[in-house]
Amino acid sequence: MHVRKSTAFTKEEIQYLASFPLITFEKTTGIKDSGSTEKGTLKAAEAVKQINPRTKILYYRNILVHYPVYDADAALKSIRKAFLVDQKGNTRLVRGTVQAYDLSNRAVQSWWLDNAEKMCSSEYIDGLFVDGNIKVLEPGYLTGAVGAAKQADVERAYHEVMRKLPETIGTGKLVLANIIRARFPKSGLEYINCFDGSYIEGFEHAVGGLSREDYMAKGIAAVQTAAREGRIIAFTIGMGKDKDEAGLGTDEVRDQASSWDAVRQRFVYSLALYLICAEKYSYFMASDGYGVDSGNNLFWMKSIPEYSFPLGEPKGPAVKRGCTYTREFEHARVFLDIEKETAGIAWENRKEASGTRTQKEE
């Protein structure tokens, strides 16, 4: 579960959240009732832990983008030149509206790490979710605004902060990052050693000249590798229509889903895609957006039948033939075709199989 709600969660919502093994509380969590993301996150985390102490809870921080919704922002005001400035003197470099941290400023590095350390010292917080990595590591994102030299300085500083982070927040605390992307030469695996695992998004939006099928196959291989190494995989995939019209592919940008019937086949396809990659510490989220204030989120406070179906141990890794993948579990058989975007999951002892079956699968 990856979620934000600006008001406090209700008792029923906390009970629902406590059913998940891994939760990231996003920016703005509880801010209207508690006054800051830190306080709102801690309040929600404590409530969940009282019901299910085994749930792992992550605190959200963006490594580059400044969202002014934190208590820590007060200390940032005293740091000179804390934000990146473009060649015209503008500081709102992200989407033209939001400021970006100048990580090459050592005072900014210390400020960011101090906040992570303070929050992770709580018994209710199991670690940190680091977002914004792609914006730092993809040279084309910042170079046009700040120049190649400054972009390189920011990227070097980023790696320094990430190397320090595990020691800073302490032994036993988790660090997940939004880091595995097929756009990189090694799909992000070249950066994974600083982290316990990766959140997965933007999985289908091909960039860098690859076809969608080749891009996805490269991404699948990277997720499989990380998962087999024992990394945590937080596989999150949007259900609505892709609307990243800029074509940058740095963020998962999708419309909200209109109805369950409209996304039923995509849900099965997405779940099959996940199961082709999944290992012991892998987790899945079909997403209709992270905000749940409006009550319009298709998946919020809903029970998805497939999540309780028996799966069992995998009988082996997935088998790839061209654009198709098959994999067997103790209680399920999975078929996936990334070219045709079709999939089927045959659940043992279920009268109906999920998805669209093909003649080959039959």
Secondary structure by P-SEA (a helix, b strand, c coil): ccccccccccaaaaaaaaaccbbbbcccccccccccaaaaaaaaaaaaaaacccbbbbbbbbcccccccccaaaaaaacccccccccccccccccccccccccccaaaaaaaaaaaaaaaccccccbbbbcccccccccccccccccaaaaaaaaaaaaaaaaaccccccccbbbbccccccccccccccccccccbbbbcccccccccccaaaaaaaaaaaaaaaaaaccccbbbbbcccccccccccccccccccccccccaaaaaaaaaaaaacccccbbbbbcccccccccccccccccccccccccccccccccccccbbbbbcccbbbbbbcccccbbbbbccccccccccccccc
